[in-house]
Amino acid sequence: MTEMGKEWEGWYCFKCNEKIEEGGVLFSYLDFKRPIKGPRCPKCGAVFVSEEQGRKLRNIEEQIEDK
């Protein structure tokens, strides 16, 4: 199991009550789009972001805005 999987082990979707799985997630900000693997609900597709991932995403957003 990946580190991401361990972090989300035992987590369930707030909408569907389905177990969170690693899957394809489309990260997009302004005109920048990139497919990544991330925690998501296999039923409704809701994407989950940890506090650490949120900080990393904010750093990426700042780098994009600086360009």
N, C-alpha and C positions, 0 to 999 in steps of 0.2 A: 504494500500500500504506500502511496506517495505521502510526502509530508502534508500536502493539502488535504489528502484523504483523512489523515489522522486528526487534523485540526477540526474537520467537520464531521467526524465520526459521532453518531448519536444525534445529529441535528435533523430536524424535519421541517418541511415547508410550512409556513404560517397559513397559507391558503388551502393547500391540498392534504396536508399531513403526510406527504410522501417523504421518504428518506432522501436527503440531499446527496447528489452524486456529482462526480467530476464530469464535465461535459463541455461542449463547444460554447463559448461565450464571445459575442462580438463587442469589443471595446471600441467606443467611438467618442471622439471629442472634437468639436468644430469639424474640419474636413478630414481629420485623421481617423482611419478605421483599421482595426487589426483584430483578426480572430485569435483568441487565446483559450486555454483550458482553465476552467474555473468551476466553483461550486454552483450547482443549479438544480432546480426541481425538474425531474424527468417528465412530470405530467404537465405542469403549466409553464415551465421555462423560467420561473422567477430566478434571478441571479442574486447571490449572496456575497457580501464583501466584508471581510474582517477589518478590524481597526488598523492592523498592520498593512493590509492590502490597500486600504483607503489612503494611508499616508504615502505609499508607493505611487498610487495613481495620481495623487495630488502633485508629487514631484514630477511625474511625466507631463501632467497638464502644464505646470510651470515651464518646463523645457520647451513644449510646443508653443506656448504663448511668447516665449523669448525669441523664437525664430521669425 
